[in-house]
């Protein structure tokens, strides 16, 4: 079933390349059909997944490079499955929102589908070599999608994204090679048994090697500077995937590789991870509050929100680890919705400057309602998904890293300040005469946002929908790290 899941965007990629450029409508339909099939395949996995079973499910293993022990080895558990559903769901909605792309559509949709292959492959790979191939595969289409179809300083932003992430990947490659030399295998299941037996000093060194690769992706301060540039200059659908999925690849790396393979390294580095999480939360929120460009504000809010993932990971508690996983899924949904709304506004106004608006609440009430909804979810209003992940991460962090957690709470206060300020400057007050003829959201735009609204509400009101799915895998990982 996982091979079928991967084949959906692969076949779509091949079909998009084979269709003539003069048939953009057909190319777009093929891409939508492929992403829709991938989403349905992920829902099928969700329906058949048994949270009560320990270990990996839907496992498939086939030799690939037997001389090196490399295999096509895929499988999922409660940590990877929610991220797969998030990837395919956002992949379909962002593809639907790609109607704003009107030039070189054949190349755009082909690269878009290739990007989805890389993201999905990263979440299903159980072979470290295969994981690294999919991890690197993401870089190439993302570079071109920003550099060709972006705006502003798109070439600079694409180059900066590529160089930063490639530098992190090279550090990770050295760690992969070092691990292979010591253990003789790339298989993550075998490595989960062999890694904890390695010398403590080597575990710490390898943990740091993987940390740099994953930290740049999250992104962790001070490796975050590529993110605002990439977000601001990327086209809206790519910003959705960048915030909704690519940042989660870094967090997933900690859950799948760093923590289970190097538990001594994870415990040794927990204090630093807690400190970095605190800095991410407060610094990201403060910089977001200083922004006048709405898209850059949302980009820096991502830096802040991903800090809760780091704090939860550093806590090494049930609440913190579950909160970190929950926050990754919630952030993908909420920030994906925020970037789609920024795209809706920019498509009509051709500006994202907060001072250029005012009074839009009366003119475009549907947009205003959705903007307020996702804004409240972003600041952590109880009853919406943003609250649950942050709350659990703070509970876990408070028991382990008290003063870091106390300082981190300031990030929530600052988040309320910059979100409510943005709402006030865009929606309230007298209407700016420039926008007297601005139209409200179209049916297509609503189709991209309503599913996210329902998901944010569902997880906010019934958080056990997700916690029950991930809890078994998270609990098993926590026991492994603590050596219980």
N, C-alpha and C positions, 0 to 999 in steps of 0.2 A: 504493500500500500504506500510505503514511503517512496518507492521508486516511481509509482504512478504519480504521486504528488510532485516529485521533481520533474517528471516528464511533461507535465502540463505547461509550464512556462518554457521548457526546452523546445517542445514542438511548436508552441506559439512563436518563439524566436525564429525557428527555421521557416515557418510559414510567412512571417512578416518579411523576412529577407527575400523569399521567393516571389512575393507579390510585386506587381509593377508599381513604381512610385506614383504613377498617374491615377492610382485608385486609393486615395487616402482613406475614404470611407470604409473600404473593405479591409484595409490594414488595421484601422482602429477597431473594427468589429472583431477581427481575429485576435487582437490583443485583449479586448474585453472578454471574449469567450474563453481564452486561455486562463486569464486571471480568475474568472468566475469558476471555472472547473477546478482550479487549484484551491479556491475557497471551499467549494463543496467537498473536495477530497479531505481537506483539513477538518471539516465538520463531521465527516464519516469517521475519521480517526478519533475525534472527540467522543462520538457516540459509542464506539467500540472499546475505548480505553477503560481499563479497570484500575481506579486509584488505589484499590486495596492490595494489588500485587506489588511485591518488591522487585526492584531491578528494572531492566529495559523491556519494552514491549515493541511489537512489530519489527523485530530485528531481522536484518538480511545481511548475509556475509558472503562475499565472493572474492577470490584472489585477484589482485590487480598487478602488483609488481612483486611476485613471490621471492625474488632474489633479495629484496630488502624487507620482506615481511609486510609490505603495504597491501591493504585490502580495501575493497568497497564494502565498508562496514557501517551500517546505519541502524538507528533505533531511537526511541524516544521514551521519556519518563514524564513525571509531573512537572519538571522544571522546563523542559523544552516544548511540551505540547501547547501550553498557553501562548508562548512566543510564536509558535507556528501559526496558530489561529489568528493572532494579532497581525502577523506578516501577510498572510493571504487576505485577511479582511481589509487591512489598509491598502494592500496592493491592488485590490479590485476597486476600492473607492477612489484611490488616487488616479487609477487609470481612467475611471469615469470622469474625474475632474480634469483630465488632460485634454478636454475639448478646447481649452484655450491655446493649445499648441497648434500652430497653423503653418509651420514651415518644416520641411524635411521630416515629415511625419513617419516615413518608413524607417529611417535611422533612429528616430526617437523611440518608437515603440519596440524596435528590435533591442536597443540598449536597455530599455526599461525592463523587458522580459528577462534579459540576461542578468540584470541586477537582482531580480526576484529569485532567479536560480541560485545566485551566490548567497543571498540571505537565508533562503530555506536550507540550502546545503550545510551552512554553518551550524544550524540548529539540530540537524539530524545526524551529523557525522560522528562516528564512534572510533574513527581512526585518526590519529593526530596529524598524519600527513594529508589525509583527505580534508580534515578540518582546515588546515593551513591553505590548501588549494582553494577551497570555497571562500575563505577569509580574504585572500588576495584577489579573487575573482571580482569581488564587490568594487574594488578600487577603480578598475578600468571604466566600466560603464558610468559610474558616478562622476568620474573626472570629465568625461565628454558631455554628460547630461547637464552639468553645471557650466562647463566651458563654452558649449555651443548654444544652448537654449536659455541660459541665464540672462541676467541683466546687470547693469552697473559694471563693476570691475570683475566680470565673470571669469576672465582668463586668470587673473591674479588669484581669485578665490579658489578656482579649481586646482591651480598649481599648489597653493598653500595646503589645501586639503590632502592632495596626493603626497606631498613631501612629508607632512606631519605623520600621516598614517603609515606611509612606507617606512619611515624611521622606526616607528613602534613595531612594525612587522619584522624588521630586521633584528631587533632585540629579541623578539619572540622566536624568530628562526634559530638564533644562537641557542636559546634555551631548549628548543625542540631537538636540535642536534646533540646538545649535551645530554639530554635525557635519553635519547636513543643510544648513544655511546655507552651509557651506564647500564641500561636495561635491555637493549637489543630488541625492543619492540616499539611499535607506534600504536598498538591497540589500547584504547582508553580503559577498557575493562581490566586488562592485565596491568596496566600502569596504575590503576586505582589500588591494586594489591601490592605492587612493587614500590611505588613512590614513597609511601610512608616508612618503608624500611631503609630508605637512603639516609646517609649521614645528615645530621641536622644542619650543618654548615652548608652542604650542597643543596638541601631543600630550600634554605633561605636564599641562596644565590639564584636557583632556578625560579623561585617565586618572584624575585625581583625582575628577572628576564621577561617572564610572562606579564608581570605587572605593567611594565612600560608599554607593551603592546595593547593591553586592555585599557589602561588608564587614558591613553590618547583617544581611544574610541568613545569613552564614557560621556564627556571628557572630564578628567580630573585636573583641578588647578595644580600647576600653572601650564598644563598642556592643552588648555581649552581655546586658545586664541584663534584657531582655525574655524571654530564652530560659528561664531556670529557672521563672519565674512561669507562662509559657505551658505548659511541660511538666507542671508539677505539677498545674495545674488542668484541663488538657485530658483528655478521655476517652482510655482506653488506645489504641484504634485510631488516633486523631488524633495522639497522641504518637509513635506508630510512624512515621506519614507525616511528621510535623514533623521528627523527627530523621533519618529514613531518606532523605527526598527533599528537603524544603524547604531544609535547610541546604546541600545539594549544588547547588541553583540558584545560590547565590552563588559557589561554586567554579567551576561551569560558566561563569558569566559571565566570569570571568577568562580561562578557556581559549578561549571562543568570541569574545569582544569585546575585552576590554582588551589582551590580549597580541598578537593578530594585527593589530589596527587601530592600536595605539599602541606599537610596539616601543621607540621612544626613551623613552617614558614608563615602560614596564615596566623597562627597564634602570636608569633614573634612580631609580625607587622601590623597587628590589629590596632595598636595605639596610634600608629601613623595614619592608618586608614580612617580611624575615627576623627583625627585632627583634620585630615584632608576633606572629609565629608562635611565637617563643621565650616571649613573655609568655603567650600563650594556653595553651601546653603546661604551663608550670610553675604559673601562677596557677590555671588551671582544675583541675589536679590537687590543688593545696593546698586550694582551696575545697571540692572534692569530698570530700577526706579529713575535713573538718570537719563534714560533714552528718550529721544523724541521721535524715532522711527519705530512704528508699531511692530514690524517684523523683527527688528533687532531686540526690542523689549521681550518678545516671546522667546527669541533665541537665548537670551541671557537667563530667562526664567527656567529654561531647560537645564542650564548649568546648576542652578539652585536646586531644582527638584531632584536631579540625579544625585545630589549630595545625600539625600535621605537613603538612597540605595547603599551608598558607601557606609553610612552610619549604621544601618541595619546589618550589613555584612560584618562590620567590625565588632558588633555586640556579641556575636557567637551565642545568641539565645534564640529560642523558638520564635518568640514574638518578633525580634529584629530580623531574622532571616526570612520569615514569612512576609514581614512588612517590606523588605527589600524587593522580593519577587512581586508582591502585589503592586508596589510603587512603579515598577518597570512597566507592567501592563497598563495601569491607570494612566501613567504619564504618556504612553503611546496613544491612548484614546483621546485624552484631553488636549494634548499639544497638537495632535493630528487635526482635531476639530478647530483649534485656534488658528493654525496655519491655513486651513481651508477658508476660514472667515476673513483672514487677512487678504487672501487671494481674491475673494469676492469683492472686497472693498477696493482693492487696487485695480481690478478689472474695470470698475466704474469711474474711479476718481483719478487713476494714474498717479497717485501719491500715497505715501504711507505716513506722512508727517502728522503727528497728533494735533498740532496747532492749526492745520488746514481744515479741520472738521468742526463739529459743534451742532447740536440740535438734530442729529440724524434719527434719534429715537422716534420722533413723530413722523418722519418722512419714510423710513424703512423699518416698520415695527417688527417684522419677522426676523430680519437680520439683527435688530437690537435685542430681541428676546434670546436668540441663540448666542449672541456675543456675551450677554450677561450670564447665561447658563454656564458656558464653558469658562468664563472668567471666575465665577464662583467655585466651580469645580477645581480650577487651578489654584485658588487660594485656600482650598481645603475645607469647604463648607460641609458640615456633617450631613449625611444623607446622600452625598455624591462620592464617587470612587476616590477622588483625591484625598479625602479625609482619612480613609481606612489605612492606606499604605503609610502615610506620614505618622499617623497615630501609633501604629504597631512598631515602626522604626524608632520612634521616640521612646516608647515603653521599653523596648529592648535596649536601646542605647543608654537610658537613664540608669539602669541597673549596673551596666559595665563601665560607662564613661560619663560620669555625672556632669562635670562642668562643661564638657564638650556638648552634651545634649542640651544643657540649660542655655548656652550661647546659641545653639542651633534653633531654638524656639523663636529667636528674634527674626529668623528668616520668614516665618509664617506671618508675623506682624508686618514686616516690610512688604511681603507679597500682597497682603490686603491693601497696603498703601498704593503700590504701583498698578494693581488691577483696577481698583476703584477710581484712581486718577485717570486711567485710560478710558474707563466707562464714562466718567464725567466729561472729559474733553472731546470724546467722539459723539456721544449720544445725547447729552444734556445741554441745557442752555438754549439760546436763540439759534435758529437754523442759519447756517452760512448760506448766503444767496447763491453761491456757486453750485449748490447741490439741490436747487429747487426741482430739477427734473430727474433726480436720481431714482432709479427703479429698484424695487425690492427684489428679493431672491427669486430665481427661476425654479421651476420644478426639478430640473436636473441638479442644480446646486443643493436643493433640499434633499434629494436622494443621496447625496454624498454625506450629509450631516445627520440626518435623522437616525440612521443605524448607530452612530457614535453616541448620540443623545441617549438612546435606549440602553446601550451597553454601560455608559457611565452611571445611569440611574440604577440599573440592575445590580451592578457591583457595589454601588453605594448603599443600597437598601438590603441586599442579600450578599454580603461579602463571602459567605461560606461557599457560594457557587464556585469561586476561584480557589479559596483556601483549601477546600476539600480535595480539589484536583491536585494541588501542588504539595500538600502537607506531608504526605508519605515520603516523597523524594527529598523534601527539605529536611524532615526529621532525620532520615537516614544519613544525609550529608552532615548534619550537625553532630550526630553520634560519631561519625568517622573522624571529623576534625578534632573533637574533644577526646577521642580515644576511648570512648565508653564501651 
